[in-house]
């Protein structure tokens, strides 16, 4: 049976994430949120920066960088903080990350 992912604004989103947290802890809740965001992005606008943040929290840096690149292409306003955002710390030396920061003309503080 296919998993039903609630659409944006659906109160079932919070319930889905809460149940995932109860069942699988923090990473389970983050994964449920990520699945929900990606599902929503096929029908509604979802900030690619937000998706990149969730992937970063999960330690999935390659996926996070893919979504940061999408955020750059879409001029997502969340990107203004990437050079100093602690969650992106593990990626600071990654050439792909450095390139995004360079293209944004931000200082990697």
Backbone bond lengths (Angstrom), bond angles and torsions (degrees), N, CA, C in turn:
res aa  C-N    CA-C-N  psi(-1)  N-CA   C-N-CA  omega(-1)  CA-C   N-CA-C  phi
1 X - - - 1.451 - - 1.523 109.23 -
2 X 1.307 118.01 133.13 1.462 122.91 -177.93 1.520 110.73 -71.30
3 X 1.328 115.17 142.72 1.458 120.88 177.52 1.524 108.34 -75.30
4 X 1.313 116.92 132.57 1.461 121.90 178.45 1.516 108.20 -90.81
5 X 1.320 115.43 121.75 1.461 121.32 177.36 1.524 107.65 -103.54
6 X 1.326 117.70 123.18 1.463 120.15 179.88 1.528 111.64 -64.30
7 X 1.332 116.23 151.69 1.458 119.73 177.57 1.530 109.89 -85.19
8 X 1.332 115.27 169.25 1.458 121.06 -176.93 1.527 110.24 -56.61
9 X 1.330 115.00 136.31 1.447 120.83 178.65 1.519 112.67 83.98
10 X 1.296 116.90 -6.25 1.452 121.43 -179.68 1.529 108.56 -77.09
11 X 1.330 118.11 124.72 1.466 120.01 -179.27 1.525 112.95 -61.80
12 X 1.317 116.45 -14.86 1.461 118.96 177.76 1.521 111.31 -68.87
13 X 1.344 118.34 -19.33 1.468 121.04 178.12 1.524 110.45 -59.22
14 X 1.326 116.42 -49.73 1.466 120.29 179.86 1.520 110.43 -62.61
15 X 1.306 116.55 -40.29 1.464 120.62 178.94 1.524 110.66 -63.88
16 X 1.322 116.81 -44.15 1.462 121.87 178.82 1.523 110.72 -59.40
17 X 1.327 116.93 -45.65 1.459 121.65 -178.90 1.530 110.05 -68.06
18 X 1.325 117.11 -40.70 1.466 121.04 177.59 1.514 112.19 -60.97
19 X 1.306 116.63 -43.72 1.467 120.39 178.24 1.523 111.00 -65.03
20 X 1.329 116.31 -40.20 1.464 119.77 178.50 1.521 110.26 -63.32
21 X 1.340 117.10 -38.15 1.459 120.39 178.14 1.524 110.38 -64.21
22 X 1.329 116.41 -44.42 1.463 120.66 179.30 1.518 111.44 -61.52
23 X 1.302 115.58 -38.73 1.464 121.65 -176.17 1.529 112.13 -80.35
24 X 1.333 117.34 -41.61 1.465 120.19 -169.24 1.521 114.81 -129.11
25 X 1.318 118.55 6.91 1.452 120.79 178.97 1.523 113.38 76.46
26 X 1.328 114.33 -162.45 1.460 121.45 -174.89 1.520 112.28 -57.37
27 X 1.334 117.05 -49.98 1.468 119.21 -178.51 1.524 111.63 -63.02
28 X 1.314 117.56 -35.29 1.467 120.18 176.79 1.517 111.49 -64.58
29 X 1.333 116.12 -41.33 1.466 120.00 178.21 1.519 110.77 -66.37
30 X 1.327 116.78 -42.18 1.466 120.07 178.70 1.531 110.35 -63.75
31 X 1.315 116.99 -40.71 1.470 121.10 179.10 1.534 109.88 -64.51
32 X 1.329 117.71 -41.84 1.470 120.81 178.19 1.524 110.40 -63.18
33 X 1.330 116.35 -41.83 1.466 120.50 178.54 1.522 109.81 -63.28
34 X 1.328 116.54 -43.85 1.460 121.40 179.11 1.525 111.10 -60.55
35 X 1.335 116.48 -47.48 1.466 120.22 178.46 1.524 110.87 -58.71
36 X 1.336 115.38 -40.30 1.462 120.13 179.49 1.531 110.90 -65.76
37 X 1.329 117.03 -44.48 1.472 120.50 179.26 1.522 111.86 -61.23
38 X 1.323 116.21 -45.15 1.463 119.62 -178.62 1.520 110.60 -66.28
39 X 1.328 116.65 -39.03 1.461 119.81 176.59 1.537 110.29 -62.40
40 X 1.328 116.07 -44.61 1.467 120.15 179.31 1.521 111.43 -62.02
41 X 1.337 116.59 -35.10 1.463 120.26 -175.16 1.524 112.91 -66.09
42 X 1.317 117.63 -15.10 1.466 119.80 176.87 1.528 111.62 -80.53
43 X 1.344 116.66 -14.14 1.467 120.92 -177.05 1.529 113.89 -124.63
44 X 1.341 116.53 -23.06 1.461 122.17 -175.55 1.521 108.66 -139.61
45 X 1.320 115.88 163.40 1.457 118.88 175.20 1.522 109.57 -70.79
46 X 1.302 115.62 129.89 1.465 123.53 171.94 1.524 105.85 -129.03
47 X 1.305 116.26 131.56 1.457 120.70 -179.94 1.522 110.29 -60.72
48 X 1.338 117.63 120.47 1.461 119.45 176.14 1.530 111.83 -60.86
49 X 1.330 116.23 -28.65 1.459 119.42 177.49 1.529 110.54 -63.63
50 X 1.313 117.45 -39.94 1.465 121.16 178.61 1.521 110.33 -62.60
51 X 1.325 117.22 -43.40 1.464 120.73 177.91 1.528 109.65 -62.63
52 X 1.330 117.16 -42.09 1.468 121.43 177.97 1.528 110.90 -60.64
53 X 1.333 116.48 -39.30 1.464 120.64 178.43 1.521 111.32 -61.30
54 X 1.330 116.44 -45.11 1.465 119.65 -178.54 1.527 110.12 -64.78
55 X 1.330 116.96 -44.36 1.465 119.28 176.26 1.528 110.67 -59.00
56 X 1.331 117.94 -39.95 1.467 121.23 178.88 1.525 110.36 -62.91
57 X 1.329 116.95 -42.46 1.464 120.59 177.82 1.528 111.13 -60.55
58 X 1.318 116.41 -33.59 1.467 121.07 179.33 1.524 112.72 -82.22
59 X 1.331 116.62 -5.34 1.462 120.76 -179.58 1.516 113.59 78.21
60 X 1.328 117.00 16.29 1.461 121.98 179.65 1.534 108.53 -96.10
61 X 1.322 114.52 76.37 1.459 120.94 -171.31 1.522 113.92 -64.23
62 X 1.335 118.36 -38.29 1.467 119.22 179.50 1.523 111.12 -61.86
63 X 1.335 116.80 -43.75 1.467 119.82 178.01 1.530 110.64 -66.84
64 X 1.325 116.08 -39.30 1.459 119.64 178.28 1.520 110.44 -60.26
65 X 1.324 116.55 -43.74 1.467 120.17 179.46 1.525 112.02 -65.19
66 X 1.324 117.65 -35.66 1.476 120.06 176.06 1.521 109.97 -60.28
67 X 1.336 116.55 -43.60 1.462 120.37 -178.69 1.528 111.96 -75.25
68 X 1.335 117.65 -29.81 1.463 119.28 173.47 1.523 110.33 -65.04
69 X 1.319 116.40 -37.97 1.469 119.73 176.33 1.531 110.22 -63.90
70 X 1.334 117.52 -41.79 1.474 120.12 175.92 1.523 109.98 -61.19
71 X 1.333 115.73 -41.43 1.461 119.78 179.13 1.525 110.41 -61.21
72 X 1.331 116.48 -40.71 1.464 120.05 177.81 1.530 110.06 -62.89
73 X 1.318 117.28 -46.88 1.469 121.50 -179.01 1.524 111.57 -60.59
74 X 1.344 116.81 -33.16 1.464 121.44 -178.07 1.531 112.72 -94.17
75 X 1.333 116.88 4.54 1.470 121.39 -179.92 1.530 111.52 57.19
76 X 1.317 116.52 41.00 1.465 122.74 179.82 1.532 109.16 -64.42
77 X 1.315 116.54 126.25 1.464 120.79 -176.04 1.524 113.24 -66.02
78 X 1.315 118.39 -19.40 1.457 120.92 178.30 1.517 113.41 -61.75
79 X 1.312 116.08 -23.55 1.464 120.46 -176.92 1.524 114.65 -64.23
80 X 1.310 117.88 -18.82 1.463 119.15 -176.00 1.526 112.32 -60.61
81 X 1.323 117.75 -18.68 1.465 120.24 -177.82 1.528 114.00 -103.45
82 X 1.338 118.36 1.56 1.471 117.92 -172.42 1.520 113.61 -62.29
83 X 1.304 118.70 -31.56 1.464 121.01 -176.64 1.529 112.46 -66.86
84 X 1.335 117.07 -22.70 1.466 120.60 -177.64 1.524 113.50 -121.42
85 X 1.303 118.05 -4.84 1.468 121.94 -177.44 1.533 109.78 -68.00
86 X 1.343 118.33 118.88 1.467 121.10 -175.99 1.535 114.75 -56.91
87 X 1.320 117.36 -33.92 1.472 118.60 -176.77 1.527 112.72 -63.71
88 X 1.332 116.70 -21.72 1.462 120.21 178.83 1.527 112.36 -92.95
89 X 1.328 117.36 4.74 1.453 122.44 179.65 1.521 114.50 -49.44
90 X 1.339 118.30 -47.52 1.468 119.07 -179.23 1.530 114.22 -63.29
91 X 1.329 116.95 -14.96 1.466 120.49 -178.13 1.525 112.94 -99.93
92 X 1.313 117.68 -4.79 1.471 121.14 -171.26 1.521 114.16 -55.58
93 X 1.315 118.28 -30.02 1.466 120.03 -179.13 1.528 112.53 -96.41
94 X 1.328 116.74 -3.29 1.465 120.27 178.45 1.533 108.62 -68.80
95 X 1.328 117.49 128.21 1.477 120.13 -178.32 1.528 113.55 -55.32
96 X 1.312 118.11 -34.39 1.468 120.51 179.07 1.527 110.36 -65.81
97 X 1.328 116.72 -42.17 1.461 121.46 178.51 1.528 109.64 -65.75
98 X 1.326 116.16 -47.95 1.469 121.34 179.56 1.525 109.95 -56.37
99 X 1.327 117.12 -39.43 1.463 121.12 -179.71 1.528 111.83 -65.26
100 X 1.325 117.01 -41.28 1.470 119.69 178.83 1.520 109.69 -63.81
101 X 1.329 116.56 -46.00 1.474 120.44 178.70 1.528 110.06 -60.02
102 X 1.340 116.89 -42.57 1.464 120.68 179.48 1.525 111.21 -62.20
103 X 1.342 115.91 -45.60 1.473 119.31 -179.08 1.504 112.10 -64.58
104 X 1.322 116.77 -27.95 1.468 120.24 178.15 1.523 111.70 -83.50
105 X 1.341 115.15 -7.00 1.463 120.54 -179.13 1.518 111.76 60.22
106 X 1.345 114.09 42.90 1.468 121.03 177.83 1.522 108.64 -105.67
107 X 1.303 115.04 153.72 1.459 120.45 175.48 1.525 107.82 -90.50
108 X 1.323 117.53 129.38 1.464 121.78 179.55 1.515 108.49 -78.80
109 X 1.350 115.64 82.94 1.465 121.76 -175.83 1.429 110.62 -82.04
